[in-house]
C-alpha cells in the first residue's frame, strides 16, 4: 500500500516542472543583499522550487493546450528519472558552493565566515516548504475541478473552466484574507497594542518638569506608549554633554505624543505644539520634527548624535501614528503616517513662521524607514518656498518614497543609483558609510536635504521590476557592501529581495537597514551646518559613538 502511494505520488510530478524548479532552487542559493541562515535559506529555496515547478507545469499545460506534439509515455518516464538525477546533481553542486556565496556578503559586513550552509538541513526545510506549497496548489486544482465540473452541465467546457478559476480564486482569497489574515492581524494588533502600553518596572516618570511625561507635562507618562517612554528616558543629559565636550551644555528637549494621548491626529498635533511651547522649545537653536517608524520608535542613533553635535541646544518633537511594525502599518494603515506628518508639520510650521525670523530656531525634518516616507509627505515644497524650513535628513528611505524615487530616477548619468547625484548637489545629496557629501563645486541652496542610505538596504532598494528585469543598482560599480557574486535571475531575485526586506533589521550595525550613529554625524553636520567643531572633534565624536 505504502509502495503504491509512493509510486503514485512520484508519477504525479512533472518532469518539466522538476527541471525548472531545480534551476530556481539552485539560483535561490546565490547571494542577494543580506546574509541568510540555513532556516531562511531553506524556506526561500522551497518557495523558489515551488515557483519554478509551477512555471514548468504551466508551460507543459500550455503546450498541451496548443496541441503541440507530445512525446510517448515511455519516453516521459525515462525523462522523469533522468531529470531526477540531473536535478539532484545540480542541487548538490549549488549547495556545495552556497557557503562561499554567503561568505561573499559576510566578508563585506565583517561577519564570521561560514564553513557550511548545512545542506541537509537546508534541503529538508526546502523540501517541507515545497510540499506544503504543492499541497495548497493541488487543493486549489481540486476545488477548481469540482466547480468547473458542476458548471459543465450548464455551460460550455471552456467557459466552465474560466468561471471555475475565478470562483476558486475568490474562494481561496476569502479563506486567506477573510479568515487567516484577519485573525492573524487581530492577534498581531492586540499583541502590539499590549506591548505598546507595557510599562517596564524600572522606568519612572521624569522628575524634570521640562520633560514630557513629568507631573508638569501636558501628556501623561502612561500615554506616551513604550516607544515614547524609551525616547524621553534615553538620550544624553546636560552633564553627559559637558563631560564629553567640556564647557556648558543644555539638556536637550524631547517632546513625544503617543497614540493614547488624544483621539484624533489633529488633536495629537495640537498637543505636541502646546508641549513644545510649554518647554520653551522654540528658544533652542535647532528644532527637528521627527516621524517615527511604524511602532513609534525613534532611532537613538539619529537623535543622540544631533544633540551631541549641538551641545544639547536642540528640541525635537514626535507624534506616534501606529504601534504596528512598519510593514504591517504600511499594509493596514498606509495613510496614517502621512496624515500625522502633515498635521504635525502644519501645526509646528505655522507657529514657527509667525516668530521673528532672527530669533526663531532653524527647522528640520527627520525620519527613518517608514518615518522617512511619512516625513517626505509632510508638505509640498511649493507651499513653503516663501519661508522654507532649513533641511531634512531622511535615513533608510523605503523604495516607495516619492521624492527619493524621483531624484534617483533623474540622477546624473555618471552616478550610481546607490549614491546618486542630482541637480549639482544644491538641493539634495546622498551619503552612506563613507562621507560623500562634500561634492566639489557644489553649493547648497536654501534647503539642505540629505539621504543616508546603504547599498545593502533592501527596504530602500527592493524593486518589483526585479521579477522580470535587472535593477540598475546591480550594475557596476556596485555599492561597498554588495556582494560581487550577486547575479540577477528572473523571479528568483524578487523572492530574494522580499526575504531580505523581512530580514532587513537583522543585518550588522552599519549595513542593511541598521544605521550606525557614526554615519549620522557627517549627515547632520552638513544638514544643520555645524561650523564650530573641528575635524578632529568630529572624528572624536564618531569614535565615541562607534564604541558605545
Secondary structure, DSSP 8 states (H G I E B T S, - for coil): -HHHHHHHHHHTS-HHHHHHHHHHHHHHTS--SS---HHHHHHHHHHHHHHHHHHHHHHHHHHHHTT-----HHHHHHHHHHHHHHHHHHHHHHHHHHHHHHHHHHHHTT----S---HHHHHHHHHHHHHHHHHHHHHHHHHHHHHHHHHTTTS-HHHHHHHHHHHHHHHHHIIIIIIIIHHHHHHHHHHHHHHHH---TT----SSTTSTBSTTSSSBSGGGHHHHHHHHH-S--HHHHHHHH-S-----EEEEE-GGG-SSHHHHHHHHHHHHHHTTGGGSSEEEEEE--TTS---HHHHHHHHHHTTT-EEEEEE---SS-HHHHHHH-TTHHHHHHHHHHHHHHHHHHTS-TTTS-EEEEEEETHHHHHHHTS--GGGSGGG---EEEEES--TT-HHHHHHHHTS-TTS-GGG---GGGSSEEEE-SS-----TT----S-EEEEE--TT-HHHH--GGGGTS--GGGSSS--TTS-TT----TTHHHHHHHHHHHTGGGS-TTBTTB--HHHHHHHHHHHTT--SS-HHHHHHHHHHHHT-
